[in-house]
């Protein structure tokens, strides 16, 4: 059995989105990675689950320390499949979702599939982080966010999060001038 942390990754922008590709690259440096992501873009799905059609997933990649699946369902469906089927014998040490194309600040969190996956992980007692950037372009530049993503993931892996607490990290679409920790709006 691996001594490396097990990190679960999902999103709502699909397995082929640029943001999840970057998360995969960063998280693979920190631990073993399992990805379950929607086959197509599922933004704005909130905490929806699939109930009226067959839910299907299949493996798209496997190598030592990394396995990726796509699922025809919502981001929450992806979390449920991962936790109840693919990782039923070992819960992940960390869940990361994103990097979402578009802000998930304030009231947007209630509509967000990215954050719904985070809330689902948090409700299962898994330290969970959602990452978003305030840009909808498929060609958005994430490079200025990489160190923050990695450092925050390392900190959470080492120190955990309080029960019932998850993190929602929003990046501007420009170089970062500072970091502000705040509570979500109502």
N, C-alpha and C positions, 0 to 999 in steps of 0.2 A: 504494500500500500504506500502511496506517495506521501511524503512529508510536506510537500508543497501545499499551500492553501488552494482550495477549490473555489474558483470564481465563476459565477453564472452571469452571462451577458444576454440582454435582449434589447428591443427597441420597438418603435411603432412605425419607423420609416422604411422598413423591410431589410432583409438580410443583405441586400446589395447596396444599401446607403453608405455614403462615404463616412458618416459619423460612427457607425458600428464597426467599420473596418479599422478605424483608428483605435477605438476602444479595445478591439481584439488584439491589435499589435502591442498596445501598452500593457494590458492585463496579462498577456502571455509571458511578459518579463517577470511578473510577480507571482504567478502560480499556474496551476492547471486550469484550463478554461473549457467550459461547456457553453455553447451558444444555442439558443432556440429563438428564432426570430420569424416574424411574418414573411410569407412569400411575396406579398405585395404591401404597398403603403397602407397603414391603418391609423393614420393620425386622426385625432378627435374621437376616438372610440371610447374614451374614458375607461370605466371599469367593466365594459361589456364582456360577456362570455358567449360562446357559441352554444346554442341549445337546439336549433331547428335543422341542422344539417350535420353530416358526419365531419368530425374533426380529425384531420390527418396531419401527420408529420413524417418527414423522412430525412435520413442522414445525407448531407452533401459533402462533408469532408471529415477525415479522421487521420490523425497522426499522433505521435507520442505527446501527451499533455494537452491535446486540443481536439475537440470534437464539435462539429456544427450541424445543426438541424434547421430545416425550414418547416413552418406550420401554416396551414391555411386559415388559422384563427387569429384572434386578437392578441395584443400583448399579454393580457391576463391569462388567456388560454395557453400561451407559450410558457408562462411561469408555472401554471398548474401542471402542464405536461412534464416540464423539467423536474419539479419537486415531487410529483406523485408517481412518475414512471421512470424517467431517466436517472434521477438522483435519489430514488427512494431509500437507498441504503446509506447514503452520505449526504447530509445537507451541505449546501455551499457555505463557505466562510464569508462570502461577500456577493451581493447582487449589484450589478451596474447596468443602467439602462440609458440608451441614447447612442451617440450624441444627437439629440433631437435638432432638426432643422426648424428653428422658430423658438421664440421665447416661451418659457413655461413659468413665468413669474406671476405672482398674485393669483387672481381668479382663474387664470388659464390652467392651473393645476387640476381643476375639477373636470376639464375636458380632455386632458392629456392622456394618451395611451402610454407614453413614456413614463409619466409619473404614476399612472395606475399600476404598472408593473412594479415600481418602487414601493408603493403602498401595499401591494400584495406580498412582496418579500418581507416588508416590515411587519405585517400582520402575522407572518410565520416565524418571527423572531430572528430574521436574517438581517445583518447590517446591510443597508441598501442606499444607493446613491443614484440620482438621476442627473444627467448632464444635458444641457441645451445651449444653443447659441442663437442669438437674435439675428438670424439670417435664414431665408428660405432657399437660397441658391444651392443647387447641387454641387457647385464648384467652390463652396465656402472654404476659407483658409482656417483650419483648426490649429495651425502650428503654434500659435502663442498660448494655447490652452494645454498643451501636452504635459508640461512639467507640473502644472497645478493638478491635473487629473491623476497623474502618477503619484505625486506626493500625498494627495488626499486619500487615495486608495491604500497606500502604504500605512498611513496614520490610522485609518479605520481598521485595516487588517490587524495592526499591532494593538490598538486600544479599544476597538469595538465602538458601539454607540449605545446610549441608554435605551432601555426597552421602550418601544413605541415611538422612537425617534428615527427619522430617516432624513437624508439630505437631498436638497434640490439645488443644483449648481447651475447658474445661468451666466453665460459669457456674453459680453458685448461683441459686436461684429467689428472689432478693432483691437489693437493691442491693449492689454490690461494695465490700468494705472494703479489699481489697488484692489483689495478684497474687503467686502462688507458682509458681516454676518447679521442676518435679520430673520424675524418671524414672517410667515406668509400673512397676507391680508386676510380679512374675514372670509 
